[in-house]
């Protein structure tokens, strides 16, 4: 079995440009299906999904800075344990930053964060900003129901790109 060396960024760019329609539509299919699953997960609230995605990304970066390179099993343990933790992240997540990252108005962010608080996903104080603090059932729902679907879809995307790359 021959082992393929990793591509350099310019080689990936060339691969995509030379196979644009095939790769791009595989990527868009991944994005559309993931977005659909996430919107359903958030009970048909696309703004809530987009905002929770940014909050989750921020939370993931915080966990990653504390525990580098964890496998999925250990990362999920860290993720779920953080739902019980009272420790607050060093980096504050503000309405303004979420607005900048999502393209939604600050007032929309405020309304949606209030809903996320009521639904048991986040907490908010002026001092600490928006903090991912789900109740344990919400954390498990994300890691046990939504995340495995995302992984399967991502594996499928990468597999399709590899088929194009190695033909």
Buried (B, 14 or more C-beta within 10 A) or exposed (E): EEEEEEEEEEEBEEBBEEBEEBBEEBBEBBEEBBBEBBBEBBEEBEBBBBBBBBBBEBBBEBBEEEEEEBEEEEBBEBBBEBBEEEEBBEEBBBBEBBBEBBEBEEEBBEBBBEBBBEBBBBBBEEEEBBBBBBEEEBBBBBBEEBBEBBEEBEEBBEEBBEEBBEE
